[in-house]
């Protein structure tokens, strides 16, 4: 297997960029939504530790939970529950990030393994991985990558590419990536080049690539296809905290606001892991730690 970044050796690359429109049922990707156990605990992690910019000027933690109306209760299957949320901008990404909190009802915590079916990982490109990682460690967040330091999965000792995976306060996965070279949007001459976050993508672990590809292609209209046989890469296996793991992946291409590319700037891949096989986890939308992608 060719040694390359995690985009090639662990998961497929999915670029979120404008291209020639293709007629599909999906118009665009919206937010990656993450249900928290406690908004008070999770908002500071993404806002202050990772440095994601928030939408709006109002502090979401000052808002009181609001009862959901009948339509929203039916839509989210959360009858009688209350809701509050926070949304973030992701620089140079075609989707946003949303934290939600449901209260006044029965909930359960979701704490998956990275290979468990349905697990989502938010992959954030950062300007300086050591600077962001120092804040992550100071916050007490769990480090998934074996050794607790960023790794270079390219096999090229001169490459400055570095990656590490951590858990957020709800136990879900965040991958920090310092690309090389930095994208043009990060250049110091760019007047919009502020903050640590440069871009993002989403990864999903799946149980059956054939069934998932068929669903994405036939039900949603994506140009999806499985690629490659089972393979492994020792550095990437340590990156994801699964030494000895094997995986193969599937590509998905939504057409309107995305195109498949071989770089690492934006991606939304799905990955099938095989190491004792991941467990299937069915979470309700209001369970702490549940994640879902909104598409329209």
LINVENVEN-V485509 format. One record per residue. D_FIRST is the distance of its C-alpha to the first C-alpha in Angstrom with 2 decimals. Layout:
BEGIN
d_first = [D_FIRST;D_FIRST]
END
This chain:
BEGIN
d_first = [0.00;3.78;6.29;8.94;11.83;12.24;13.09;9.64;7.64;10.66;12.98;13.84;16.12;19.72;22.24;25.87;27.78;30.58;29.96;32.06;33.44;32.34;34.78;33.38;35.19;33.42;35.12;33.20;31.42;33.92;33.51;31.08;33.78;33.69;36.62;37.73;39.81;41.79;41.75;43.64;40.77;37.75;39.15;39.63;36.02;34.65;37.61;38.48;35.42;32.59;34.96;34.56;37.68;39.91;41.63;45.38;47.61;48.80;47.41;45.99;46.95;50.60;50.47;51.90;50.18;51.61;52.32;50.24;52.38;52.47;50.05;47.35;47.96;47.36;44.29;42.63;44.31;45.82;49.53;51.81;49.18;49.27;46.61;45.74;42.69;41.16;39.01;36.85;35.77;32.21;32.44;30.62;29.37;30.67;31.37;33.32;33.27;36.07;37.32;39.78;42.12;44.10;47.07;50.22;48.41;46.26;42.72;39.98;37.25;33.62;31.31;27.89;24.73;21.65;20.22;23.65;24.05;25.57;24.66;24.55;23.26;24.93;22.70;25.06;24.50;26.93;28.65;28.83;26.68;28.81;31.96;30.87;29.40;32.74;34.53;32.18;32.81;36.51;36.65;35.51;32.47;29.94;26.67;23.66;21.13;21.48;23.66;25.16;24.00;21.62;18.14;16.08;12.41;11.74;11.80;14.83;17.99;20.25;18.84;21.26;18.93;19.72;19.29;21.09;22.09;25.74;28.15;31.17;34.64;34.06;30.86;28.51;25.35;25.23;22.24;23.42;21.41;22.74;21.15;21.19;23.16;25.53;26.42;29.70;31.43;31.11;32.90;36.06;38.05;37.23;40.22;38.16;35.69;36.98;35.52;32.24;30.38;28.74;27.07;25.40;23.25;23.13;20.51;21.44;20.16;21.11;21.94;21.39;19.29;21.41;24.64;23.65;22.58;25.87;27.85;26.48;27.01;30.31;32.07;31.12;30.28;26.82;24.55;21.89;19.14;16.30;12.85;9.84;9.87;9.76;6.76;7.39;7.66;11.03;12.50;12.07;13.34;16.28;16.75;17.48;19.40;17.55;16.24;14.43;13.86;11.45;11.54;11.21;13.34;16.15;17.49;21.19;23.43;27.10;28.51;31.60;30.47;26.73;24.17;20.44;18.98;15.82;17.49;18.11;21.84;22.53;20.43;21.36;18.35;18.55;16.18;16.45;16.02;16.55;18.13;21.70;21.24;22.67;26.38;27.93;30.17;32.98;34.61;37.73;37.82;40.24;38.42;37.43;33.69;33.22;31.17;31.29;30.53;33.63;33.42;36.34]
END
